[in-house]
Amino acid sequence: MTNELSEIGMSGPIPGTAGKKKGFLYLHGFLSSPASAKCRELAEAARAAGFAFVAPDLNLAPAKAADLAEAQVRAMESEGLEVTVVGSSLGGFYAGRLARRFGLRAVLLNPCLNPWAIVSRETGLRTIYGTDRTLLVEEHFADELLALAEETPPVPADLTRTLAVLSTADEVLDWKDAYGKLKGAEILLSDGDNHRLERFADFIPAILSVATEG
């Protein structure tokens, strides 16, 4: 599958931000896309603040999605950008691995840190939210996710450079699992919020500030 950045009008860093020293890499969740509301809202805010912003389409087999996300980090760093990786749900799994692998600042939004358990229950042809596209979720996806976690755990090595935003009424994941595994990170709770993180806009200032920390 080709990179779907054009889905939200981007073929790479947002126009006007090329050459900036800091940038965000946004990794969407399972069966989501760069057209999601959170991605659009963060893209707009990042652009206004002068950051570069890249959001690849990760609706691929997990190993290919992980390779694509890693390639995006390398491409951004080759352009002289200091990368902050943001991951939502399954994207949080990929983001945590990248933070650990590359020493990146990270923002994890209701991260799914054991996605093999979720994906194993979602096999079959699935519609990507908000689109007319589909993804065939195969049984080996769970095995690939587990292998990725064994290769590089999804918890950043330096949690002092990590912000986690967790919804306490998450209907998909037990937020306390991530809370326990991410102790040492800055953790913000969205009380009574759901997995989609409906109050996401309230946390955008904190997310942007992560990229400017020393």
N, C-alpha and C positions, 0 to 999 in steps of 0.2 A: 504494500500500500504506500502511496506517495505521501510525503509530508503535507498535511492539510492546513498549513498556516494561512493559506489564501482564504480559508473559510471565514476568517475574521479580518481579512484585508491585510494580512502580513505575510511577507515572504522571508522574514528574518527580523532583525531589530526594527522597531518602529521607525518610520521615516523621520529624519531629523535627529536621531539619537546615535547614529553610527559614529564610532570613535570615542564615545563616552567611556569613562573609566569603570563604571559600574553597570551591571545589568541583571535582570531577573530571568531565570529559566522556570517557566510554570509547567508543571506536570499534572494533567487532569486525572480524574478517578476512573474507575471501572465503568465501561460503557458510556463515559462522558466524552467530551471533545474540547478543542480550543474555542468552540462557540458557546461554552457554558457561561452562565451569568457571572460566576466568580472570576473566570478568566478575563471576561470583557471588562468587568469593573476594575480589576487590578491593572490591566493593560492601560486603561484610560488614566488611572491615577499615576502609574509609573511614567507614562508619556508626559504628563503634566509636570512631573518632578524632574524630568530630564534623564531618566534611566532608559537603557536599552531593554527590550522585552522580547523574548522568544517563547513560543508555545507550540511544541510539536504535537502531532496527532499520534497517540500511543495505542491505537486500536489495532494491535498486532499480537502475535504470540509473545509471551513474556520475555524470552531471551532476545528477540528482535527489538522489543520495546526498550529493554535495558540498554542494548547496543546503541539504539537511536538517541536515547537520552544522554549517554556518555559521549557520543559523537557531537552532540550539541554543546556540551560543556567544553570539549576540546576546541570546537570552532569558535566559540565566544572568547575563550582565553587566547586563542591565536590572534584575535582582533584587539587584544589588549584590554579586554573587559574583566573586571573582578566580579565573579558570578555569585549571586545568592539564589539558591534553588528553593522553589516553593512547590510543595506537593500536597494534593488533596486526596484523601482516602487511599486507593491503590497507588496514586501518584506519590503519596507520602512514603510508601514503601520504596519506590524508586529514588525519591529524593533523599531519604535517609542513607541509602547505599552510596549515592553520589557524594553526599556530604562526607561520609566516612572515607571514601576512596580518594577524593580530591581535596579534602580539608576545607570544604565550603561552609559558609554560613547557610543555615537552613531554616525554613518555615514549614511546619507540618500541620496540616489542617485535617482534623479527625483522621489521623493516619491509620491505615490498616497494616499492622506490623506482622500479621500472620495470614496473608491473602490466600495462601493455598487452601485454607479451610473454607473460605468463602467461595472461591472460584470453583471448587470441586462440586458445589451444589448448584452451579449456574451453567452447566454444560448445555450445548445446543445452539441453535441459531438465535441470536439476540439482537434486538434493535438498539442502535446507539441513540441515547436520549436526545430529543430535539432534532433528529434527522430522519431521513428515510433510508439510511444506510444500515447494514447489518454486520455483525461479527459472529463467526462460528467459533464458539468457545469449546475447545476440545479438552478431553480428559488429561492430556499430557501437560496442559497449562499449569495445573497444580504442581506437578512434578518439577516443571521448570522454575516455578516461583520458589519452591523449597530449595532447589539447587542454588538459585541466586542468593538466597538468604544464607545458605551454608558457605558460599563463596565469599560474600561480603554482607555481614549483618546489616539490617536496615536502621539501626540506631547509630546516629552520628557519634564518632569517637570523642569529640569535644562538644559536650552538651552546653557549655557556656556560650557557644556561638549558635545556639538553636532556640527558636521560638516555637512553641506548640499552642495551637488553639483547639480546645476540645469542647464539644457540645455535651451537656450533662443529660440531655434527653435523646441522645443518639439512638435511633431505632434499628440501626444496622450493626454497630459495633459497641462493645462495652468500653466506654471512655476511660474507665478505671484501669484497664489493661495498658493503654498508652500512657496514662498518668504514672503508673508504676515503673514502666520501662524507660520513661524519659525524665526521671528525677535527676535534677541537676540542670535541666533546661529551664528557660523562662516559660511558664505555663499560664495561659489565660483561659479561663473557663467562660463559656457562653451558657449561662444558666437557663435551663429549660429549652434550649435550642435543639434542632434536629440534625441529622447527618448532613443535610445539604448546607448547613450553617447559614440559616436565613439572615442572621445579623452580621454577615460577613463584612459589610461596608463599615461597621463600627470598628473593625480591627485593621483596616487598611493603613491608617497612620502608623500603627505599631509594626506592621509588616514592612513598610517602606523604611522605617528607622533601622531595621536590622541591617540593611545594606550599607548604612553609613556608620555603623559602629566600628570602633577601632579593633 
